[in-house]
Amino acid sequence: MQQKVMLLRSRFRSTKDMWVYLTERRKCQISSNSFLKVGVLMPPLQATRLQHIQDVFAGRKKTLKQKDVPARHIPRWPELAVKIIYPQVIDQLKGLRDYLPDIKCSDGQQRFPEREFFYKVLYALYPETVEDLLKQAAAARKGPEKTLQEEAWTMAIKPEWID
């Protein structure tokens, strides 16, 4: 076991090496030993922080297999922005925090998870919540329905004329 850990440490030279190791799904050769690359769902390389990768390797963060994550198109509506939805769902859904990177950066600012990654994790764990969010956003985008006849007959009348 100790030998495998040493081989893995010598394998990684950068954040990209670790990200590739986690996300690709194929066998790789390290020295004389063969390892299966794990194929987990991660944010895109540009959005992945080293701290999140270290948390995954240390077991402080959980991961989902890419093949186990269902596909779902999420519209790019302002009502579904991660900055709006993240605070609503992170405290309601207890297990969600274990899969997402921490939003607090080392410089003290907040950095929300990448949008596609956030919704993939949310949909894989809580599909009914995502469907509810989509319904609420669609309802907020849709104005009150009026028929053409109602719109044609709509006019403002002063109360004194009603008597």
Backbone hydrogen bonds, N-H to C=O, Kabsch-Sander energy under -0.5 kcal/mol:
donor,donor_aa,acceptor,acceptor_aa,energy
5,V,1,M,-2.0
6,M,2,Q,-2.1
7,L,3,Q,-2.1
8,L,4,K,-2.4
9,R,5,V,-2.4
10,S,6,M,-2.1
11,R,7,L,-1.1
12,F,8,L,-1.1
13,R,11,R,-0.5
18,M,14,S,-1.6
19,W,15,T,-2.6
20,V,16,K,-2.8
21,Y,17,D,-2.1
22,L,18,M,-2.1
23,T,19,W,-2.2
24,E,20,V,-2.3
26,R,24,E,-0.5
28,C,35,F,-2.8
30,I,28,C,-0.5
30,I,33,N,-2.6
31,S,29,Q,-0.5
33,N,30,I,-2.0
35,F,28,C,-2.3
37,K,26,R,-2.7
37,K,35,F,-0.6
38,V,21,Y,-0.9
39,G,21,Y,-0.5
39,G,24,E,-1.2
40,V,22,L,-3.4
41,L,64,L,-3.3
47,A,44,P,-1.2
48,T,44,P,-0.8
48,T,45,L,-0.9
53,I,49,R,-1.6
54,Q,50,L,-2.6
55,D,51,Q,-2.2
56,V,52,H,-2.1
57,F,53,I,-2.4
58,A,54,Q,-2.2
59,G,55,D,-0.8
59,G,56,V,-0.8
60,R,55,D,-1.9
61,K,55,D,-1.5
62,K,98,D,-2.9
66,Q,39,G,-2.4
68,D,65,K,-1.2
69,V,66,Q,-1.2
77,W,75,P,-1.5
80,L,77,W,-1.6
81,A,78,P,-1.4
84,I,81,A,-1.0
85,I,81,A,-2.5
86,Y,82,V,-2.6
88,Q,84,I,-0.6
89,V,85,I,-2.1
90,I,86,Y,-2.4
91,D,87,P,-0.6
93,L,89,V,-2.6
94,K,92,Q,-0.9
96,L,93,L,-1.2
97,R,93,L,-0.5
97,R,94,K,-0.5
98,D,95,G,-0.8
99,Y,96,L,-1.7
100,L,96,L,-0.9
105,C,103,I,-0.5
105,C,109,Q,-2.8
108,G,105,C,-1.6
111,R,103,I,-3.1
118,F,114,E,-2.7
119,Y,115,R,-2.5
120,K,116,E,-2.1
121,V,117,F,-2.4
122,L,118,F,-2.5
123,Y,119,Y,-2.6
124,A,120,K,-2.2
125,L,121,V,-2.1
126,Y,122,L,-3.0
129,T,126,Y,-0.5
130,V,126,Y,-1.5
131,E,127,P,-2.3
132,D,128,E,-2.1
133,L,129,T,-2.5
134,L,130,V,-2.4
135,K,131,E,-2.2
136,Q,132,D,-2.6
137,A,133,L,-2.4
138,A,134,L,-2.4
139,A,135,K,-2.3
140,A,136,Q,-2.2
141,R,137,A,-1.9
142,K,138,A,-1.6
151,E,147,T,-2.2
152,A,148,L,-2.1
153,W,149,Q,-1.9
154,T,150,E,-0.5
154,T,151,E,-0.6
161,W,158,K,-1.4
162,I,158,K,-0.6
162,I,159,P,-0.8
163,D,159,P,-0.8
